[in-house]
Amino acid sequence: MTISEEILVNITPQETRVAIVENGALQEVCIERQGSRGIVGNIYKGKVNRVLPGMEAAFVDIGLVKAGFLHVSDIDTGHANGDADPNKQRPVIKELLHEGQILLVQVVKDPIGTKGARLTTSISVPSRYLVYLPNSTMIGISVKIEDEDERERLRSSLAERLIKKRNGGCIVRTAAEGVEEEELHRDINFLCILWDSLVEIAQDMEPGSMVHEDLPLSIRTLRDMVGRETSLVRVDSRETYQKMIEFAQRYIPDLPAQIEHYPGERPLFDLHNIDDEIQRALARQVSLKSGGYLIIDQTEAMTTIDINTGAFVGHQNLEETIFKTNMEASLAIARQLRLRNLGGIIIIDYIDMEHQQHKRQVLKALEKHLDKDPAKTQVCEVSPLGLVEMTRKRTRESLEHVLCETCLTCHGRGSHKTTETVCCEIFREILSEARIYDEAQLLLVMANQDVIDRLLDEEAASLAELETFIKIPVKLQVEAHFSQESYDVVPV
């Protein structure tokens, strides 16, 4: 099936939103807010605050509220004489860093939750076709460039240029396939000049300063997201449109997609029902066309996905119904992971299948659909418990973390105590207060409307018995701002 891709860019003073639409269906959403721009790719002049030998890591002050986290595996140790030997034992953290040490670091993961930014000293500077690696001699080629002759052409051309230019390596991006040698050399020259200027700037900066900030989302879209399948990039801001045109003319003259300004009165995202799709992507349940559904639960440690047949009963036997539901779920899961930007460990609980062939087909379908995902994924075999374990590279916060916050009522539990439970707690509190304040004239109970209603209805007899037992009258008062779990018992 031929993929037809459009990229929609929605600009407001508060935020930039980018939607990738394939064959009319939303596949990915990126959101960047002016007050909380992501910092992945930014380069800082850092200062080592603490070295933690037990964790083989260090905390580095980069001028943010939370110190960045630098693991020993992210410290470049082999660039002096080429890349490090993978068979050579890596030095321990105490041999590489000490408190107060100044070093250039780059953010590879945004701060997420309580964790600071993940850092690396293996700095890279990207352009349209290449990622320049100033501290390496490696030349890597994108795995999506499959033709061996083309891979060798790219490798030879860049190796020769880098040797003439200086020490350094690069990673060739997918967009470089078929690009003329002259353009690749222009790219590497630009990146080398940029890197030299960053090193010079950093020398005069104080520790904790940002040396280099990555491009805004609207421009990064042209650099990183436009592929061969992209036919159109449509933006609803004339000012941003002009900036994108200027960037494309200067750095990407052969951009495969047409950039178009959208002047319509109807909001751009309404044309493809993007906002409705975003709302659905925040829901816990995802409906399948067959009548089955997914349940997606995101926690700090991992994401779990459960598949259910729901109303789908099929037209043949039960095993065939289960197989078809699982196959449909594989496509939906791949889309939801990308759309919600779920990363880290992901556990998928497919409906149990009897036939080994069905298990293999479902796993193969999942891997096939995940191939379209620009984020790196790895899928394991079905576990003895019938679960599929996989990982997806996480570089920025999920859609839910960007758009939502923890519920102040349930504190992230996703549920709250029943009115019956709260009433029982109130009765225990009344008994406790009556013992402490045995001369009180009155006990005032303040609670949520639903809780008070239950005390006056289903629990009225129990409340009357309690008043008789403690020999103190109880008055009830509704507090509209109280949550269902909140209450107070006050002696008067």
N, C-alpha and C positions, 0 to 999 in steps of 0.2 A: 504493500500500500504506500503510495507517495505521500510524504508528509508536507503539508503546506503550513508554514509558520508565520505568524504575525506577532510583533512585539508592541504592546501599548504602553505609553509612558504618560502617567497622570501627574501633573505638577500643581501643588498648592503652596502657599507661603509656609505651611507647617510641615509638609512632608512631600516626598517623591515616592510614587508607587509604580512598579513595573510589572506587567502581566505578560507571560508567554502563552500564546494561544496556538495550539496545534489542531488543524482540521476542525476548528470551531470550538474545541474544548480547552478550558483553562488547565495548564500543566504546572505552572510555577508562578509564585508571587514574591517579589522583593519589595521591602518597605524600608525607607530611610527617613527618619525624622530629624528635623534641623537641630532639635535640642539633644538628640541622642544618636548621633551618627555612629555607625560601626567603625571599628578601628583596625580591622584585619588589613594587613598590608602596610600599615603605618610603621615607620622606622623611628626609634627613639635612642637618645643617648642615656643609657641607664646606669644605675649605681647599685651594686650588690648590697642588699641590706642584711640578709642572713643566709648562711650556708647550712643545709640540713643533710649531714652525712647519712642519717638513717633512711632518708627518702631519696638520696642521690639527686638532690635538686637544690635550687636556691630561689629566694625571693628577691626580685629586682625592682627598685623604685624607678618608675618611668614617668612620674609626675601625675599619676591618676590617684583616685581615692584608695584603690586597692593595689597592692604591689603585684607585679607580674610574676608568673611562675615559670621557671626555666629548669627543665629536667636535663640530666647529663646527656641523654640521647639526642637532645636538641642543640648541643654545643658542638660547633665545628672544630674538629681536632686534626683534620688531615689535609688542609689546603696548602700547607707550606710546600709539600713535595707531591702534589697530586692528591687525589681522593684517598681517604683512609682505607686501609686494608680491612675488609670485613672479617677476616680471620684473626686479626690482631685484637688482643684484649683491650677494651676501652678503659682509659684512665678513670679513677674515681673522682668524684666531684671536688674533693679537697685539693687534688692536684691541679685542677683547672681554674678554680675560682677562690677568691678570698673576700672577706667583708671589706667594703669600701672600694672595690675594683670598679673601674669605669669601662663600659663596653657598649658597642652598638648592637641593638636587638631589634627584631621585627615581630610584630604580633601575627600569630597564625590562628588564634581563636579569640573571639570577643569574650569579655567577662560574661559569665553566665551564672545567674543566681548568686550564691555566696562566693563563687570562685573568681579570682582575678584573671587577667588575660594570660593566655598561654604564649610563651615567647620562644624565639629561636635566634641563634647567632649565625645560622646559615641563611644569610640575607639574599633575597631575590628581588629583581626589579622587572616588572612585566611590560610588554608592549603588545601590539596586535598579533604579531607572529611568533614572538620569542619571549622567554623569561630568562633574563641575564643573571648568571650566578657568579658574582665577582670573586668569591672565595672557593671556587671549585674549578676543576678542569674537565668535568663530565659534560658530555653532549648527549642529552636524552631526546628521544623522539616520541611524540604522542602515540599511544597504542592504537588510537583510532586511525592512524595512517598505516594501512596494512600492506601496501605495495612495497616489496623489498627494494626494488630499484629506486623508488622515490625516497625511501628512508636513507639509502646509501648516498643518493645525490645530496640530500639535505645535510647529512652528517659531514660529508667531505667538504662541501662548500663552506660550512660554518667553521669547521676545524681549521681550515686554511686561513680564513679571515681572522679568527681569534688568535692564532699563533702569530700572525703578522701584527695584529693590533696590540696584544698584551696577553698576560695570563688571565684565564677566566673561562667559564663554561656557560652552557645555556641549555634550556629545554625548548624544543621546537613544538609549538602549539598546533592543534589540528588545522587551524586557519591557514597555516603555512603550506599546506599541500598544494603543489602545482605553482607556487609563487616564484617569480623570476629571482635569480641570484642577486641582481642589483638591488631589489627591494629588501631582501633579507639582510644584505650588507648595510643598507641604509638604516635598517632597524637596529642592528647591533652597534653601529656607530653612534646612533642617538642614545642608546642605553649606556654605552661606555662614557659618553660625555656627561650624561645625567648622574651616573655613579660618581665620577670624579668631583662634580660640583657638590654632591651630598657629603662626601668625605671632607671636603674643604670647609663646608658650612659647619659640620659637626665639631670641628676642632675648636671653634670659638664659642660653642654653646655650653651652657651650664648643664650638669647632670639632671635628668628628669625633664629634659626638653624634647619636643618632637622635631625630628630632623626632616622627615618627609611624610606628607599625608597623601593617601591614595585619592584618586579622582572621585568626584561625586557620582552617585548612582546613575544619573542620566547618561554620563559620558562613559562610565564603566560598562554600561549596557552595550555600547557600540564596540568596545574593545573585547569584552569577554563573552557576550551572549549571542551576538549575531553569527549565525552559521550559514552553511550552503543552502539549507532549507528555508531560511528567513527571506521572505519576499518583501516585507514592509515593516518599517518602524514608524509608528504614528504617535505624535506627541501633541498635547493640547495647550502648550505654552509657546507663544511665538518667540519669546526671549530665549528659552531653552532650545527651541528648534534651531535658532541661529547659531547658538554655541555648538550644538551637535553637528551642524553642517560644516562649520569652521574646523572642528576637530577632525571630522571625516576627510575633508579636503586636504588637510595637512598631513595626517598620519595614516589614513586608510583610503587612499584614492580609488581603490578597487573594491570598495565595500559592496558585497553582493546584494544588499537590501536597499530599497529606496526609502529615504527619510521624508516623511510627509507631515506637514502641520495640519492639525484638526481644529477648524474654527467653529464647529457646530455648537448650537445652544444646548443640545442634549448632551449630558456628561459622557465622556469617552468610554468609561467603564460600563455604562449602561448598554452600549451597543452589543456587548457580548455577555451581559448579565454577570459581570465580574464580581460586583459587590455581593450578589446573592450566593455565588460560589464560595466566596470568602467566608460568609456566614455559615455555610454548610461545612466548610473545612474546620470550623471551630467546634462543631457538634461531636458528641461522643459516638453516635451511631451513624453509619454510612449505609444507605440502602443500595442493594444490587438490583439490576433490572429483572432478575428472575424471581424476586420476592425475598431472597436471602438478605443478610446484612452483616456488616462488620461492627465490632465494638473496639474502639481504639482508646487505650488508657495510657497517658503519658506521665511518667514519674521522673524524679531526678536521676534514678539509677538506670532505668530502661523504659522502653515503650512496649506494651503488649497489645497484640491484635488477635481478637477471637472471631472466628467465622461461624455463622449460624445459618441453617436452611430457611428459617422463618416460615413464610407462607408458601415456599416453593416445595411442591410435592412431586414434581416430575411426571413423566408420562410412561416411564418404564419401572424398573425395580429401584429399591432404596440406594443401592451402591451407585447406580448411574446418576441418581439425583444428587448424591453427595459429591461425586466426581465433577459434575457440571458446575455445582455451586463453588467448589474449590478452584476450578479453572477460571471462572468469572472473577472470583475473589483475588486471584493472582494479579490480574490486570488492574483491579481497583486498588490493591495494596501498593503496587509500584507507583501509581498516580498519586495516591494520598501521601506517601512518604515524601515525594518531591514537592507536592503542593503545600503540605504542612511544614516542610523542611525538618523532618524528624531525623535525628542523628543518634549516634552511639549504638548501644546494644538494642536489638529489636527481636522480640520473641513472637512468632506467629503460631497460633493454635488452630491448625486446619481441622476440619471435621474428619474423624477417623475413617481411614480407607482400608479395605481388606486387601485389594490387589496391589502387588508391588509395582506393576506397570503404571497404575494410576498415580501412585506416589511419585514415580520418576517423571511422569508427564507434567504433573502439577509443579514440581520443583523446576523442571526445565522451562515451563511457561513463566514462572516467576523470574528466573534468571534472564530470559529473553526480554521481558518487559523492563527489567532493571537496566538493561544495556543502554537504553535511551537516556538514563539519568546521568547528568554531568558529574554528580558527586560519586566518589568511589564507594562501591558496595562489595561485600563479600558474604556469600550464602553458604551455610554448612548443610550437611546431610540431615535428614529427618532423624531426630534423637529417639532413643528407646521409648520415651514417653509420648512420641508422636508430635513433637514440637519442632519447628524449623527456627534455628538460631541464625541471625545475620547481623551485620554491622553496616552502618552508613556513615561516611565521614561527616563530622559536624564542624563547621567553621563559623556559624553564626547562630543566633537564637532562633528557636522555632517560631512559626507563625503565632501560636498560642501565647508564647512568652512575650512576643512583640506587642500583641494587641490586648492581652488580658493581664489580670493580676489575681493573686490568691484571694478567695472569698473571705471577708472579715468575719462572716458568721460561722462558716464551717472550717475555716483555716486550711482549706485545701483537701479536706476529707471527702467532699462531694456529698455529704449527708449531714443531718443534724438530729438531735435527740427529739423523740416524740413528745407530744404534750403530756402523755401519761407518765413518761420518765421524768419530765421536769416537775410534774405535780408530786411525784414520790420524793424527789429531792427537796421540794419546798416543805413537805410534811416533816422530813428529818430535820430541816433547818429550824422549823417552828419549835420542835421538841427541844433542840439544842438551845435556842434563844430563851425559851421558857425556863429552862434549868438555870441559866446564867442570870436572867433578869426576872426572878420569880415574883418581884413586886411591881412588874410592869402593869399599867392600866389597860394597854392595848398592844397588839402586834399588827403592824401594817405590812401587808404583802403587796409588793409592786412587781408586775410582770407583764408580759406580752398579752395582747387581746385574746389570742387563741387559748393561751394557758388559763387566763382568768375565766373565759367561757367554760372551760372544762371543770374548773374548780366550782363553778356555780351550777353545773349540770351533772355530769357523770360522777364527780368526786364530792358533791354537796353533802351526802350522808357521811362520808369519811371525814370531811372537814368539821361537820357538826360534832361528831364523836370526839375528834381531837380537841376541840374547844372545851368540851365537857371535861376531858381528861386533864388538861393543863390549867383549867379554871381561869383562862384569860381569853377575852373576845378577840377574834381575828377579823380585820377589815381588809378588803381587797381593792386594789387600785390599778387601773390600766395605765401602762407607760407606753405610748405609741412608738417611741424610739428604741425600745428594747427589742432585741432579737428573740426568737423562740426559746433559746437556751438561757437568756439572761433573766435574772430575778433578784429581788432583795427583800429581806425580812428585817424590819426595823421596830425595836421596842419603843413605845410612846408613853 
